[in-house]
Amino acid sequence: MATKATLADFEEGSDLPSGLEGEELVIDFSQIAGPEPVPDGTYVGEVVKAEKGTSKAGNPKLTVQWKIVYGEYKNRVIFDTFTLNQPVGLSKLKAFCEAVGVDKGFKGSIDELASVLAGGLASLFVTVRAGTGTDDQGEPYPDSNNIKRYKPYTGDVEGMIFGHP
């Protein structure tokens, strides 16, 4: 007989809910909400990966996955996307690259740039963007994070106020 479990049933550090060893576990996500965006503020982020792709409109893009490395929201993930054939996207990409230490004279393919970016650190000025529109199933998009600005990370986390503008 299958046993229905929720996240509250799991013990700290355990792979199985208490008392379920040897029973079939049924996963139920119906009451589990996705993570809320991190609050507006300044965070230190590390580039986990950068991947080229194509937007829904058919434009070339670069999607960057950041991981927050300090503070209350440590290990939370934020995504950023740069449209590569528009001046605004390229301007934002240039500021991002300068913040993570990419040489100002860099010239190469988007794949080469993506490999250089991995592991880069920067101070991220993050805001919460209200969800707009609906997905393919008609569900409204949730609120998400938006990275407004990038600055080089100086190594000083003492003076940073996490989760505050």
C-alpha positions as CSV (number, residue, x, y, z in Angstrom):
1,M,0.0,0.0,0.0
2,A,1.3,3.4,-0.9
3,T,1.7,6.1,1.7
4,K,1.1,9.8,0.9
5,A,3.8,12.1,2.4
6,T,4.3,15.8,2.6
7,L,7.5,17.8,3.1
8,A,6.6,18.2,6.8
9,D,7.0,14.4,7.2
10,F,10.7,14.4,6.4
11,E,13.2,14.4,9.2
12,E,16.2,16.7,9.0
13,G,18.9,15.0,7.0
14,S,16.8,12.0,6.1
15,D,16.0,10.7,2.7
16,L,12.7,9.2,3.7
17,P,9.9,10.5,5.9
18,S,9.9,9.0,9.4
19,G,8.2,5.6,9.7
20,L,8.2,5.0,5.9
21,E,11.2,2.7,5.5
22,G,10.3,-0.1,3.2
23,E,7.0,1.4,2.1
24,E,6.2,2.9,-1.3
25,L,6.3,6.7,-1.2
26,V,3.9,8.7,-3.2
27,I,5.1,12.3,-3.9
28,D,2.4,14.9,-3.6
29,F,3.3,18.4,-4.8
30,S,-0.3,19.7,-4.9
31,Q,0.2,21.9,-1.8
32,I,3.8,22.9,-2.4
33,A,4.4,26.4,-3.8
34,G,7.5,27.3,-5.7
35,P,10.1,29.5,-4.0
36,E,9.3,33.1,-3.7
37,P,11.7,35.6,-5.2
38,V,14.4,36.9,-3.0
39,P,13.6,40.4,-1.6
40,D,14.9,43.6,-3.3
41,G,18.5,44.0,-2.2
42,T,22.2,43.6,-2.9
43,Y,23.6,40.1,-3.1
44,V,26.9,38.4,-3.9
45,G,26.3,36.0,-6.8
46,E,28.4,33.4,-8.5
47,V,27.8,32.5,-12.1
48,V,26.9,28.8,-12.1
49,K,26.5,28.5,-15.8
50,A,25.8,30.5,-19.0
51,E,24.1,29.0,-22.0
52,K,23.3,30.4,-25.4
53,G,19.8,29.9,-26.8
54,T,17.0,31.5,-28.8
55,S,14.2,33.6,-27.4
56,K,10.5,32.9,-28.2
57,A,10.8,35.8,-30.6
58,G,13.6,34.0,-32.4
59,N,16.4,36.3,-31.1
60,P,19.8,34.9,-30.0
61,K,20.2,35.1,-26.2
62,L,22.5,34.2,-23.3
63,T,20.9,32.8,-20.1
64,V,22.9,33.1,-17.0
65,Q,22.3,31.1,-13.8
66,W,23.5,32.8,-10.6
67,K,23.8,31.4,-7.1
68,I,23.7,33.7,-4.1
69,V,26.8,32.9,-2.0
70,Y,26.3,34.8,1.2
71,G,23.6,35.7,3.7
72,E,20.1,34.5,4.4
73,Y,19.4,33.6,0.8
74,K,22.6,31.6,0.3
75,N,22.3,29.0,-2.4
76,R,19.2,30.5,-3.9
77,V,19.3,30.7,-7.7
78,I,18.5,33.7,-9.9
79,F,18.4,33.7,-13.7
80,D,19.3,36.5,-16.0
81,T,18.8,36.7,-19.8
82,F,20.6,38.9,-22.3
83,T,19.2,39.4,-25.8
84,L,22.2,39.5,-28.1
85,N,21.0,41.4,-31.1
86,Q,19.6,44.4,-29.3
87,P,21.6,47.4,-28.0
88,V,20.0,47.3,-24.5
89,G,20.8,43.6,-24.1
90,L,24.4,44.1,-25.3
91,S,24.9,47.1,-23.0
92,K,23.7,45.1,-20.0
93,L,25.9,42.1,-21.1
94,K,28.9,44.4,-21.2
95,A,28.3,45.7,-17.7
96,F,27.8,42.2,-16.5
97,C,31.0,41.0,-18.1
98,E,33.0,43.9,-16.6
99,A,31.6,43.2,-13.1
100,V,32.7,39.5,-13.2
101,G,36.1,40.4,-14.5
102,V,36.0,39.5,-18.2
103,D,38.7,41.4,-20.1
104,K,37.3,44.5,-21.7
105,G,39.1,43.5,-24.9
106,F,37.4,40.1,-25.1
107,K,36.5,39.0,-28.6
108,G,35.1,35.5,-29.2
109,S,32.0,33.4,-29.7
110,I,29.1,33.3,-27.3
111,D,30.3,29.7,-26.3
112,E,33.7,31.0,-25.5
113,L,32.2,33.9,-23.5
114,A,30.0,31.4,-21.6
115,S,33.0,29.3,-20.6
116,V,34.9,32.4,-19.3
117,L,31.9,33.5,-17.2
118,A,31.5,30.3,-15.1
119,G,32.6,30.9,-11.5
120,G,32.6,34.7,-11.9
121,L,31.5,36.7,-8.8
122,A,29.7,40.0,-8.7
123,S,27.5,42.2,-6.5
124,L,24.0,42.0,-7.8
125,F,21.4,44.7,-7.3
126,V,18.2,42.6,-7.4
127,T,14.5,43.6,-7.5
128,V,11.3,41.7,-7.6
129,R,9.4,41.9,-10.9
130,A,5.7,41.3,-10.9
131,G,4.6,38.4,-13.1
132,T,2.8,39.5,-16.2
133,G,1.0,37.4,-18.8
134,T,0.2,33.7,-18.8
135,D,1.9,30.5,-19.8
136,D,0.8,28.0,-22.4
137,Q,-1.8,26.5,-20.0
138,G,-3.3,29.9,-19.2
139,E,-1.7,30.1,-15.7
140,P,-0.4,33.5,-14.7
141,Y,3.4,33.9,-14.5
142,P,4.6,34.3,-10.9
143,D,6.7,37.2,-9.6
144,S,10.4,36.8,-10.3
145,N,13.7,38.4,-9.6
146,N,15.3,40.9,-11.9
147,I,19.0,41.9,-11.8
148,K,19.1,45.7,-12.3
149,R,22.8,46.3,-12.0
150,Y,26.1,44.5,-11.5
151,K,29.2,45.7,-9.7
152,P,32.5,44.0,-9.2
153,Y,32.6,42.0,-6.0
154,T,35.3,43.5,-3.8
155,G,35.4,40.7,-1.2
156,D,33.8,42.9,1.5
157,V,30.5,41.4,2.7
158,E,30.6,43.2,6.0
159,G,29.3,46.4,4.6
160,M,26.6,44.8,2.5
161,I,23.0,44.8,3.6
162,F,21.4,41.7,2.3
163,G,17.7,41.8,1.4
164,H,17.5,45.6,1.5
165,P,17.7,48.1,-1.3
